[in-house]
Each structure stands twice: as C-alpha cells, then as structure tokens.
Amino acid sequence: MISWNGYGGMGLGIGFMILGFLFMLALIAGVVLFIIWLVKQSNSHDTPNLSAVDILKIRYAKGEIDKTEFDEKMKTVSK
C-alpha cells in the first residue's frame, strides 16, 4: 500500500512537476510558433507584383525621395 505522506507521495509530486514543466514548454513553443506564423502572413502581403515605376511613384508619394531623385531613378528604370 502506498502512503501519501511517505516516499510514494514524493514520487508522485515530482511526476506532476515534470508534467507541469513539459506543459509550460509546449505552451511557450506554441505561442512562439503562432507569432512566427503571424509575422510570415503579414510579410507575404506587402507589395505583390509591383513594377519598379510603381514602387518609385509610391516612394515619391510617401516623401521618401525628392523630385530630383525621383527623376534620376525614372531615367534609370526607363532604359
């Protein structure tokens, strides 16, 4: 007969500690994998199939490049 106050109870407690630790590891791994999946999903919809001219127009409209740089790059792209 197993005594809950003796050695048998201690072994059971260690078993539950190990199961709890494994559960926490699985939970953390699941959260990390979910975040990685979300990041990949958001990056896959960025700018699909835009031409170089379209990208230049967008950058100019956002103010990332000025008129002079836009004209220079358009000459290069148009060749």
PDB file with one MODEL, atoms N, CA, C and O in Angstrom:
MODEL        1
ATOM      1  N   MET A   1       0.826  -1.166   0.000  1.00  0.00           N
ATOM      2  CA  MET A   1       0.000   0.000   0.000  1.00  0.00           C
ATOM      3  C   MET A   1       0.888   1.253   0.000  1.00  0.00           C
ATOM      4  O   MET A   1       1.882   1.312   0.723  1.00  0.00           O
ATOM      5  N   ILE A   2       0.518   2.263  -0.825  1.00  0.00           N
ATOM      6  CA  ILE A   2       1.300   3.487  -0.956  1.00  0.00           C
ATOM      7  C   ILE A   2       0.828   4.500   0.070  1.00  0.00           C
ATOM      8  O   ILE A   2      -0.364   4.780   0.198  1.00  0.00           O
ATOM      9  N   SER A   3       1.784   5.033   0.786  1.00  0.00           N
ATOM     10  CA  SER A   3       1.476   6.062   1.766  1.00  0.00           C
ATOM     11  C   SER A   3       1.624   7.429   1.119  1.00  0.00           C
ATOM     12  O   SER A   3       2.675   7.717   0.545  1.00  0.00           O
ATOM     13  N   TRP A   4       0.621   8.267   1.191  1.00  0.00           N
ATOM     14  CA  TRP A   4       0.667   9.600   0.595  1.00  0.00           C
ATOM     15  C   TRP A   4       1.604  10.529   1.358  1.00  0.00           C
ATOM     16  O   TRP A   4       2.031  11.547   0.813  1.00  0.00           O
ATOM     17  N   ASN A   5       1.922  10.212   2.567  1.00  0.00           N
ATOM     18  CA  ASN A   5       2.824  11.028   3.364  1.00  0.00           C
ATOM     19  C   ASN A   5       4.268  10.566   3.250  1.00  0.00           C
ATOM     20  O   ASN A   5       5.174  11.246   3.731  1.00  0.00           O
ATOM     21  N   GLY A   6       4.490   9.438   2.631  1.00  0.00           N
ATOM     22  CA  GLY A   6       5.830   8.878   2.574  1.00  0.00           C
ATOM     23  C   GLY A   6       6.476   9.045   1.215  1.00  0.00           C
ATOM     24  O   GLY A   6       6.190   9.999   0.492  1.00  0.00           O
ATOM     25  N   TYR A   7       7.339   8.121   0.875  1.00  0.00           N
ATOM     26  CA  TYR A   7       8.124   8.174  -0.354  1.00  0.00           C
ATOM     27  C   TYR A   7       7.241   8.147  -1.602  1.00  0.00           C
ATOM     28  O   TYR A   7       7.557   8.810  -2.590  1.00  0.00           O
ATOM     29  N   GLY A   8       6.161   7.405  -1.573  1.00  0.00           N
ATOM     30  CA  GLY A   8       5.266   7.304  -2.730  1.00  0.00           C
ATOM     31  C   GLY A   8       4.673   8.652  -3.101  1.00  0.00           C
ATOM     32  O   GLY A   8       4.534   8.960  -4.285  1.00  0.00           O
ATOM     33  N   GLY A   9       4.325   9.448  -2.124  1.00  0.00           N
ATOM     34  CA  GLY A   9       3.786  10.766  -2.376  1.00  0.00           C
ATOM     35  C   GLY A   9       4.812  11.700  -2.984  1.00  0.00           C
ATOM     36  O   GLY A   9       4.475  12.535  -3.823  1.00  0.00           O
ATOM     37  N   MET A  10       6.038  11.569  -2.577  1.00  0.00           N
ATOM     38  CA  MET A  10       7.110  12.402  -3.111  1.00  0.00           C
ATOM     39  C   MET A  10       7.332  12.093  -4.589  1.00  0.00           C
ATOM     40  O   MET A  10       7.530  13.009  -5.386  1.00  0.00           O
ATOM     41  N   GLY A  11       7.303  10.845  -4.955  1.00  0.00           N
ATOM     42  CA  GLY A  11       7.483  10.457  -6.357  1.00  0.00           C
ATOM     43  C   GLY A  11       6.353  10.992  -7.219  1.00  0.00           C
ATOM     44  O   GLY A  11       6.575  11.422  -8.351  1.00  0.00           O
ATOM     45  N   LEU A  12       5.155  10.967  -6.687  1.00  0.00           N
ATOM     46  CA  LEU A  12       4.002  11.479  -7.411  1.00  0.00           C
ATOM     47  C   LEU A  12       4.122  12.986  -7.619  1.00  0.00           C
ATOM     48  O   LEU A  12       3.775  13.489  -8.687  1.00  0.00           O
ATOM     49  N   GLY A  13       4.603  13.706  -6.623  1.00  0.00           N
ATOM     50  CA  GLY A  13       4.790  15.151  -6.727  1.00  0.00           C
ATOM     51  C   GLY A  13       5.821  15.524  -7.778  1.00  0.00           C
ATOM     52  O   GLY A  13       5.632  16.483  -8.526  1.00  0.00           O
ATOM     53  N   ILE A  14       6.903  14.772  -7.837  1.00  0.00           N
ATOM     54  CA  ILE A  14       7.934  15.032  -8.844  1.00  0.00           C
ATOM     55  C   ILE A  14       7.379  14.764 -10.241  1.00  0.00           C
ATOM     56  O   ILE A  14       7.687  15.488 -11.188  1.00  0.00           O
ATOM     57  N   GLY A  15       6.569  13.730 -10.363  1.00  0.00           N
ATOM     58  CA  GLY A  15       5.943  13.420 -11.661  1.00  0.00           C
ATOM     59  C   GLY A  15       5.052  14.554 -12.136  1.00  0.00           C
ATOM     60  O   GLY A  15       5.077  14.916 -13.312  1.00  0.00           O
ATOM     61  N   PHE A  16       4.267  15.113 -11.230  1.00  0.00           N
ATOM     62  CA  PHE A  16       3.397  16.228 -11.595  1.00  0.00           C
ATOM     63  C   PHE A  16       4.211  17.483 -11.923  1.00  0.00           C
ATOM     64  O   PHE A  16       3.818  18.265 -12.789  1.00  0.00           O
ATOM     65  N   MET A  17       5.341  17.677 -11.238  1.00  0.00           N
ATOM     66  CA  MET A  17       6.204  18.812 -11.545  1.00  0.00           C
ATOM     67  C   MET A  17       6.768  18.683 -12.953  1.00  0.00           C
ATOM     68  O   MET A  17       6.823  19.660 -13.699  1.00  0.00           O
ATOM     69  N   ILE A  18       7.185  17.480 -13.310  1.00  0.00           N
ATOM     70  CA  ILE A  18       7.731  17.252 -14.649  1.00  0.00           C
ATOM     71  C   ILE A  18       6.646  17.465 -15.699  1.00  0.00           C
ATOM     72  O   ILE A  18       6.898  18.097 -16.725  1.00  0.00           O
ATOM     73  N   LEU A  19       5.449  16.950 -15.458  1.00  0.00           N
ATOM     74  CA  LEU A  19       4.343  17.149 -16.405  1.00  0.00           C
ATOM     75  C   LEU A  19       3.991  18.631 -16.540  1.00  0.00           C
ATOM     76  O   LEU A  19       3.721  19.104 -17.644  1.00  0.00           O
ATOM     77  N   GLY A  20       3.993  19.358 -15.440  1.00  0.00           N
ATOM     78  CA  GLY A  20       3.721  20.789 -15.489  1.00  0.00           C
ATOM     79  C   GLY A  20       4.786  21.530 -16.276  1.00  0.00           C
ATOM     80  O   GLY A  20       4.470  22.428 -17.057  1.00  0.00           O
ATOM     81  N   PHE A  21       6.041  21.165 -16.080  1.00  0.00           N
ATOM     82  CA  PHE A  21       7.147  21.779 -16.820  1.00  0.00           C
ATOM     83  C   PHE A  21       7.015  21.502 -18.312  1.00  0.00           C
ATOM     84  O   PHE A  21       7.185  22.407 -19.129  1.00  0.00           O
ATOM     85  N   LEU A  22       6.712  20.253 -18.674  1.00  0.00           N
ATOM     86  CA  LEU A  22       6.538  19.908 -20.089  1.00  0.00           C
ATOM     87  C   LEU A  22       5.352  20.641 -20.703  1.00  0.00           C
ATOM     88  O   LEU A  22       5.413  21.060 -21.859  1.00  0.00           O
ATOM     89  N   PHE A  23       4.278  20.798 -19.943  1.00  0.00           N
ATOM     90  CA  PHE A  23       3.117  21.534 -20.428  1.00  0.00           C
ATOM     91  C   PHE A  23       3.474  22.994 -20.690  1.00  0.00           C
ATOM     92  O   PHE A  23       3.071  23.556 -21.708  1.00  0.00           O
ATOM     93  N   MET A  24       4.225  23.611 -19.780  1.00  0.00           N
ATOM     94  CA  MET A  24       4.632  25.001 -19.960  1.00  0.00           C
ATOM     95  C   MET A  24       5.545  25.152 -21.181  1.00  0.00           C
ATOM     96  O   MET A  24       5.409  26.113 -21.938  1.00  0.00           O
ATOM     97  N   LEU A  25       6.470  24.213 -21.377  1.00  0.00           N
ATOM     98  CA  LEU A  25       7.336  24.253 -22.560  1.00  0.00           C
ATOM     99  C   LEU A  25       6.510  24.157 -23.844  1.00  0.00           C
ATOM    100  O   LEU A  25       6.755  24.893 -24.800  1.00  0.00           O
ATOM    101  N   ALA A  26       5.538  23.252 -23.862  1.00  0.00           N
ATOM    102  CA  ALA A  26       4.686  23.099 -25.044  1.00  0.00           C
ATOM    103  C   ALA A  26       3.862  24.361 -25.285  1.00  0.00           C
ATOM    104  O   ALA A  26       3.678  24.773 -26.430  1.00  0.00           O
ATOM    105  N   LEU A  27       3.377  24.963 -24.232  1.00  0.00           N
ATOM    106  CA  LEU A  27       2.588  26.185 -24.355  1.00  0.00           C
ATOM    107  C   LEU A  27       3.437  27.332 -24.902  1.00  0.00           C
ATOM    108  O   LEU A  27       2.998  28.059 -25.793  1.00  0.00           O
ATOM    109  N   ILE A  28       4.631  27.494 -24.381  1.00  0.00           N
ATOM    110  CA  ILE A  28       5.530  28.551 -24.856  1.00  0.00           C
ATOM    111  C   ILE A  28       5.908  28.310 -26.308  1.00  0.00           C
ATOM    112  O   ILE A  28       5.909  29.247 -27.107  1.00  0.00           O
ATOM    113  N   ALA A  29       6.231  27.069 -26.664  1.00  0.00           N
ATOM    114  CA  ALA A  29       6.586  26.748 -28.047  1.00  0.00           C
ATOM    115  C   ALA A  29       5.420  27.049 -28.987  1.00  0.00           C
ATOM    116  O   ALA A  29       5.624  27.560 -30.088  1.00  0.00           O
ATOM    117  N   GLY A  30       4.209  26.735 -28.558  1.00  0.00           N
ATOM    118  CA  GLY A  30       3.031  27.020 -29.375  1.00  0.00           C
ATOM    119  C   GLY A  30       2.837  28.508 -29.606  1.00  0.00           C
ATOM    120  O   GLY A  30       2.512  28.925 -30.718  1.00  0.00           O
ATOM    121  N   VAL A  31       3.030  29.313 -28.573  1.00  0.00           N
ATOM    122  CA  VAL A  31       2.885  30.765 -28.703  1.00  0.00           C
ATOM    123  C   VAL A  31       3.944  31.311 -29.653  1.00  0.00           C
ATOM    124  O   VAL A  31       3.638  32.140 -30.510  1.00  0.00           O
ATOM    125  N   VAL A  32       5.194  30.851 -29.510  1.00  0.00           N
ATOM    126  CA  VAL A  32       6.275  31.316 -30.378  1.00  0.00           C
ATOM    127  C   VAL A  32       5.991  30.942 -31.835  1.00  0.00           C
ATOM    128  O   VAL A  32       6.153  31.773 -32.729  1.00  0.00           O
ATOM    129  N   LEU A  33       5.573  29.712 -32.076  1.00  0.00           N
ATOM    130  CA  LEU A  33       5.252  29.289 -33.442  1.00  0.00           C
ATOM    131  C   LEU A  33       4.088  30.088 -34.024  1.00  0.00           C
ATOM    132  O   LEU A  33       4.098  30.414 -35.211  1.00  0.00           O
ATOM    133  N   PHE A  34       3.101  30.403 -33.215  1.00  0.00           N
ATOM    134  CA  PHE A  34       1.965  31.203 -33.671  1.00  0.00           C
ATOM    135  C   PHE A  34       2.415  32.609 -34.061  1.00  0.00           C
ATOM    136  O   PHE A  34       1.969  33.143 -35.076  1.00  0.00           O
ATOM    137  N   ILE A  35       3.294  33.210 -33.261  1.00  0.00           N
ATOM    138  CA  ILE A  35       3.799  34.547 -33.576  1.00  0.00           C
ATOM    139  C   ILE A  35       4.612  34.522 -34.860  1.00  0.00           C
ATOM    140  O   ILE A  35       4.483  35.425 -35.687  1.00  0.00           O
ATOM    141  N   ILE A  36       5.449  33.503 -35.042  1.00  0.00           N
ATOM    142  CA  ILE A  36       6.227  33.376 -36.275  1.00  0.00           C
ATOM    143  C   ILE A  36       5.296  33.251 -37.469  1.00  0.00           C
ATOM    144  O   ILE A  36       5.544  33.862 -38.509  1.00  0.00           O
ATOM    145  N   TRP A  37       4.231  32.472 -37.342  1.00  0.00           N
ATOM    146  CA  TRP A  37       3.265  32.291 -38.433  1.00  0.00           C
ATOM    147  C   TRP A  37       2.584  33.621 -38.764  1.00  0.00           C
ATOM    148  O   TRP A  37       2.400  33.953 -39.935  1.00  0.00           O
ATOM    149  N   LEU A  38       2.209  34.381 -37.727  1.00  0.00           N
ATOM    150  CA  LEU A  38       1.566  35.678 -37.964  1.00  0.00           C
ATOM    151  C   LEU A  38       2.494  36.638 -38.701  1.00  0.00           C
ATOM    152  O   LEU A  38       2.056  37.345 -39.608  1.00  0.00           O
ATOM    153  N   VAL A  39       3.762  36.671 -38.323  1.00  0.00           N
ATOM    154  CA  VAL A  39       4.729  37.560 -38.967  1.00  0.00           C
ATOM    155  C   VAL A  39       4.897  37.172 -40.434  1.00  0.00           C
ATOM    156  O   VAL A  39       4.948  38.041 -41.305  1.00  0.00           O
ATOM    157  N   LYS A  40       4.982  35.884 -40.707  1.00  0.00           N
ATOM    158  CA  LYS A  40       5.121  35.437 -42.098  1.00  0.00           C
ATOM    159  C   LYS A  40       3.886  35.788 -42.916  1.00  0.00           C
ATOM    160  O   LYS A  40       3.998  36.151 -44.087  1.00  0.00           O
ATOM    161  N   GLN A  41       2.715  35.682 -42.310  1.00  0.00           N
ATOM    162  CA  GLN A  41       1.481  36.011 -43.020  1.00  0.00           C
ATOM    163  C   GLN A  41       1.416  37.495 -43.354  1.00  0.00           C
ATOM    164  O   GLN A  41       0.984  37.865 -44.445  1.00  0.00           O
ATOM    165  N   SER A  42       1.836  38.339 -42.437  1.00  0.00           N
ATOM    166  CA  SER A  42       1.773  39.782 -42.684  1.00  0.00           C
ATOM    167  C   SER A  42       2.811  40.217 -43.708  1.00  0.00           C
ATOM    168  O   SER A  42       2.568  41.166 -44.454  1.00  0.00           O
ATOM    169  N   ASN A  43       3.959  39.551 -43.766  1.00  0.00           N
ATOM    170  CA  ASN A  43       5.000  39.903 -44.728  1.00  0.00           C
ATOM    171  C   ASN A  43       4.678  39.424 -46.136  1.00  0.00           C
ATOM    172  O   ASN A  43       5.207  39.977 -47.100  1.00  0.00           O
ATOM    173  N   SER A  44       3.839  38.427 -46.281  1.00  0.00           N
ATOM    174  CA  SER A  44       3.552  37.885 -47.607  1.00  0.00           C
ATOM    175  C   SER A  44       2.606  38.778 -48.412  1.00  0.00           C
ATOM    176  O   SER A  44       2.423  38.549 -49.607  1.00  0.00           O
ATOM    177  N   HIS A  45       2.002  39.787 -47.785  1.00  0.00           N
ATOM    178  CA  HIS A  45       1.044  40.656 -48.473  1.00  0.00           C
ATOM    179  C   HIS A  45       1.584  42.063 -48.707  1.00  0.00           C
ATOM    180  O   HIS A  45       0.806  42.989 -48.940  1.00  0.00           O
ATOM    181  N   ASP A  46       2.895  42.239 -48.651  1.00  0.00           N
ATOM    182  CA  ASP A  46       3.473  43.588 -48.709  1.00  0.00           C
ATOM    183  C   ASP A  46       3.190  44.280 -50.035  1.00  0.00           C
ATOM    184  O   ASP A  46       2.219  45.031 -50.124  1.00  0.00           O
ATOM    185  N   THR A  47       3.983  44.063 -51.052  1.00  0.00           N
ATOM    186  CA  THR A  47       3.809  44.718 -52.348  1.00  0.00           C
ATOM    187  C   THR A  47       3.934  43.679 -53.452  1.00  0.00           C
ATOM    188  O   THR A  47       4.993  43.560 -54.068  1.00  0.00           O
ATOM    189  N   PRO A  48       2.889  42.941 -53.706  1.00  0.00           N
ATOM    190  CA  PRO A  48       2.981  41.878 -54.701  1.00  0.00           C
ATOM    191  C   PRO A  48       2.965  42.422 -56.132  1.00  0.00           C
ATOM    192  O   PRO A  48       2.099  43.219 -56.492  1.00  0.00           O
ATOM    193  N   ASN A  49       3.919  41.987 -56.932  1.00  0.00           N
ATOM    194  CA  ASN A  49       3.961  42.244 -58.375  1.00  0.00           C
ATOM    195  C   ASN A  49       3.903  43.721 -58.768  1.00  0.00           C
ATOM    196  O   ASN A  49       3.236  44.065 -59.743  1.00  0.00           O
ATOM    197  N   LEU A  50       4.575  44.586 -58.045  1.00  0.00           N
ATOM    198  CA  LEU A  50       4.644  45.997 -58.427  1.00  0.00           C
ATOM    199  C   LEU A  50       5.869  46.203 -59.310  1.00  0.00           C
ATOM    200  O   LEU A  50       6.933  45.634 -59.065  1.00  0.00           O
ATOM    201  N   SER A  51       5.702  47.015 -60.328  1.00  0.00           N
ATOM    202  CA  SER A  51       6.832  47.321 -61.202  1.00  0.00           C
ATOM    203  C   SER A  51       7.742  48.339 -60.512  1.00  0.00           C
ATOM    204  O   SER A  51       7.364  48.948 -59.511  1.00  0.00           O
ATOM    205  N   ALA A  52       8.937  48.513 -61.061  1.00  0.00           N
ATOM    206  CA  ALA A  52       9.883  49.475 -60.496  1.00  0.00           C
ATOM    207  C   ALA A  52       9.315  50.894 -60.553  1.00  0.00           C
ATOM    208  O   ALA A  52       9.528  51.691 -59.639  1.00  0.00           O
ATOM    209  N   VAL A  53       8.594  51.201 -61.625  1.00  0.00           N
ATOM    210  CA  VAL A  53       7.986  52.530 -61.766  1.00  0.00           C
ATOM    211  C   VAL A  53       6.930  52.743 -60.680  1.00  0.00           C
ATOM    212  O   VAL A  53       6.855  53.814 -60.077  1.00  0.00           O
ATOM    213  N   ASP A  54       6.121  51.721 -60.439  1.00  0.00           N
ATOM    214  CA  ASP A  54       5.096  51.824 -59.394  1.00  0.00           C
ATOM    215  C   ASP A  54       5.731  52.051 -58.019  1.00  0.00           C
ATOM    216  O   ASP A  54       5.250  52.864 -57.230  1.00  0.00           O
ATOM    217  N   ILE A  55       6.816  51.322 -57.743  1.00  0.00           N
ATOM    218  CA  ILE A  55       7.493  51.468 -56.462  1.00  0.00           C
ATOM    219  C   ILE A  55       8.067  52.873 -56.321  1.00  0.00           C
ATOM    220  O   ILE A  55       7.979  53.476 -55.251  1.00  0.00           O
ATOM    221  N   LEU A  56       8.653  53.394 -57.393  1.00  0.00           N
ATOM    222  CA  LEU A  56       9.174  54.765 -57.360  1.00  0.00           C
ATOM    223  C   LEU A  56       8.066  55.775 -57.101  1.00  0.00           C
ATOM    224  O   LEU A  56       8.239  56.704 -56.312  1.00  0.00           O
ATOM    225  N   LYS A  57       6.939  55.597 -57.759  1.00  0.00           N
ATOM    226  CA  LYS A  57       5.811  56.517 -57.560  1.00  0.00           C
ATOM    227  C   LYS A  57       5.328  56.477 -56.109  1.00  0.00           C
ATOM    228  O   LYS A  57       5.014  57.516 -55.528  1.00  0.00           O
ATOM    229  N   ILE A  58       5.271  55.296 -55.536  1.00  0.00           N
ATOM    230  CA  ILE A  58       4.831  55.147 -54.141  1.00  0.00           C
ATOM    231  C   ILE A  58       5.822  55.823 -53.201  1.00  0.00           C
ATOM    232  O   ILE A  58       5.427  56.548 -52.288  1.00  0.00           O
ATOM    233  N   ARG A  59       7.125  55.579 -53.432  1.00  0.00           N
ATOM    234  CA  ARG A  59       8.146  56.193 -52.580  1.00  0.00           C
ATOM    235  C   ARG A  59       8.113  57.715 -52.689  1.00  0.00           C
ATOM    236  O   ARG A  59       8.297  58.411 -51.690  1.00  0.00           O
ATOM    237  N   TYR A  60       7.882  58.235 -53.889  1.00  0.00           N
ATOM    238  CA  TYR A  60       7.802  59.689 -54.084  1.00  0.00           C
ATOM    239  C   TYR A  60       6.564  60.249 -53.371  1.00  0.00           C
ATOM    240  O   TYR A  60       6.622  61.299 -52.730  1.00  0.00           O
ATOM    241  N   ALA A  61       5.449  59.529 -53.496  1.00  0.00           N
ATOM    242  CA  ALA A  61       4.215  59.976 -52.850  1.00  0.00           C
ATOM    243  C   ALA A  61       4.341  59.966 -51.327  1.00  0.00           C
ATOM    244  O   ALA A  61       3.762  60.822 -50.658  1.00  0.00           O
ATOM    245  N   LYS A  62       5.082  59.020 -50.776  1.00  0.00           N
ATOM    246  CA  LYS A  62       5.276  58.951 -49.326  1.00  0.00           C
ATOM    247  C   LYS A  62       6.291  59.977 -48.829  1.00  0.00           C
ATOM    248  O   LYS A  62       6.403  60.222 -47.628  1.00  0.00           O
ATOM    249  N   GLY A  63       7.029  60.571 -49.765  1.00  0.00           N
ATOM    250  CA  GLY A  63       8.034  61.555 -49.369  1.00  0.00           C
ATOM    251  C   GLY A  63       9.381  60.934 -49.036  1.00  0.00           C
ATOM    252  O   GLY A  63      10.246  61.600 -48.469  1.00  0.00           O
ATOM    253  N   GLU A  64       9.569  59.666 -49.382  1.00  0.00           N
ATOM    254  CA  GLU A  64      10.835  59.002 -49.103  1.00  0.00           C
ATOM    255  C   GLU A  64      11.953  59.523 -50.014  1.00  0.00           C
ATOM    256  O   GLU A  64      13.121  59.529 -49.625  1.00  0.00           O
ATOM    257  N   ILE A  65      11.597  59.952 -51.208  1.00  0.00           N
ATOM    258  CA  ILE A  65      12.577  60.521 -52.145  1.00  0.00           C
ATOM    259  C   ILE A  65      12.038  61.854 -52.653  1.00  0.00           C
ATOM    260  O   ILE A  65      10.827  62.076 -52.678  1.00  0.00           O
ATOM    261  N   ASP A  66      12.951  62.741 -53.058  1.00  0.00           N
ATOM    262  CA  ASP A  66      12.513  64.047 -53.562  1.00  0.00           C
ATOM    263  C   ASP A  66      12.367  63.997 -55.085  1.00  0.00           C
ATOM    264  O   ASP A  66      12.631  62.967 -55.705  1.00  0.00           O
ATOM    265  N   LYS A  67      11.949  65.106 -55.676  1.00  0.00           N
ATOM    266  CA  LYS A  67      11.677  65.190 -57.125  1.00  0.00           C
ATOM    267  C   LYS A  67      12.927  64.889 -57.938  1.00  0.00           C
ATOM    268  O   LYS A  67      12.851  64.179 -58.940  1.00  0.00           O
ATOM    269  N   THR A  68      14.075  65.416 -57.525  1.00  0.00           N
ATOM    270  CA  THR A  68      15.323  65.197 -58.262  1.00  0.00           C
ATOM    271  C   THR A  68      15.690  63.716 -58.278  1.00  0.00           C
ATOM    272  O   THR A  68      16.020  63.163 -59.328  1.00  0.00           O
ATOM    273  N   GLU A  69      15.632  63.083 -57.121  1.00  0.00           N
ATOM    274  CA  GLU A  69      15.966  61.661 -57.034  1.00  0.00           C
ATOM    275  C   GLU A  69      14.953  60.823 -57.811  1.00  0.00           C
ATOM    276  O   GLU A  69      15.315  59.838 -58.455  1.00  0.00           O
ATOM    277  N   PHE A  70      13.678  61.223 -57.747  1.00  0.00           N
ATOM    278  CA  PHE A  70      12.641  60.508 -58.489  1.00  0.00           C
ATOM    279  C   PHE A  70      12.929  60.559 -59.994  1.00  0.00           C
ATOM    280  O   PHE A  70      12.859  59.538 -60.679  1.00  0.00           O
ATOM    281  N   ASP A  71      13.254  61.754 -60.504  1.00  0.00           N
ATOM    282  CA  ASP A  71      13.540  61.900 -61.937  1.00  0.00           C
ATOM    283  C   ASP A  71      14.754  61.092 -62.360  1.00  0.00           C
ATOM    284  O   ASP A  71      14.742  60.456 -63.414  1.00  0.00           O
ATOM    285  N   GLU A  72      15.826  61.112 -61.530  1.00  0.00           N
ATOM    286  CA  GLU A  72      17.027  60.345 -61.841  1.00  0.00           C
ATOM    287  C   GLU A  72      16.728  58.850 -61.905  1.00  0.00           C
ATOM    288  O   GLU A  72      17.162  58.158 -62.827  1.00  0.00           O
ATOM    289  N   LYS A  73      15.995  58.370 -60.932  1.00  0.00           N
ATOM    290  CA  LYS A  73      15.680  56.942 -60.879  1.00  0.00           C
ATOM    291  C   LYS A  73      14.723  56.545 -62.008  1.00  0.00           C
ATOM    292  O   LYS A  73      14.816  55.434 -62.532  1.00  0.00           O
ATOM    293  N   MET A  74      13.815  57.429 -62.383  1.00  0.00           N
ATOM    294  CA  MET A  74      12.908  57.134 -63.504  1.00  0.00           C
ATOM    295  C   MET A  74      13.687  56.986 -64.797  1.00  0.00           C
ATOM    296  O   MET A  74      13.368  56.127 -65.619  1.00  0.00           O
ATOM    297  N   LYS A  75      14.714  57.820 -64.989  1.00  0.00           N
ATOM    298  CA  LYS A  75      15.559  57.697 -66.180  1.00  0.00           C
ATOM    299  C   LYS A  75      16.253  56.348 -66.196  1.00  0.00           C
ATOM    300  O   LYS A  75      16.341  55.698 -67.238  1.00  0.00           O
ATOM    301  N   THR A  76      16.746  55.929 -65.042  1.00  0.00           N
ATOM    302  CA  THR A  76      17.447  54.647 -64.948  1.00  0.00           C
ATOM    303  C   THR A  76      16.488  53.484 -65.217  1.00  0.00           C
ATOM    304  O   THR A  76      16.836  52.540 -65.927  1.00  0.00           O
ATOM    305  N   VAL A  77      15.313  53.553 -64.661  1.00  0.00           N
ATOM    306  CA  VAL A  77      14.326  52.468 -64.803  1.00  0.00           C
ATOM    307  C   VAL A  77      13.779  52.413 -66.224  1.00  0.00           C
ATOM    308  O   VAL A  77      13.492  51.329 -66.732  1.00  0.00           O
ATOM    309  N   SER A  78      13.633  53.544 -66.860  1.00  0.00           N
ATOM    310  CA  SER A  78      13.018  53.607 -68.182  1.00  0.00           C
ATOM    311  C   SER A  78      13.904  53.090 -69.305  1.00  0.00           C
ATOM    312  O   SER A  78      13.427  52.877 -70.419  1.00  0.00           O
ATOM    313  N   LYS A  79      15.178  52.888 -69.029  1.00  0.00           N
ATOM    314  CA  LYS A  79      16.123  52.418 -70.057  1.00  0.00           C
ATOM    315  C   LYS A  79      15.810  51.042 -70.544  1.00  0.00           C
ATOM    316  O   LYS A  79      16.515  50.517 -71.406  1.00  0.00           O
TER     317      LYS A  79
ENDMDL
END
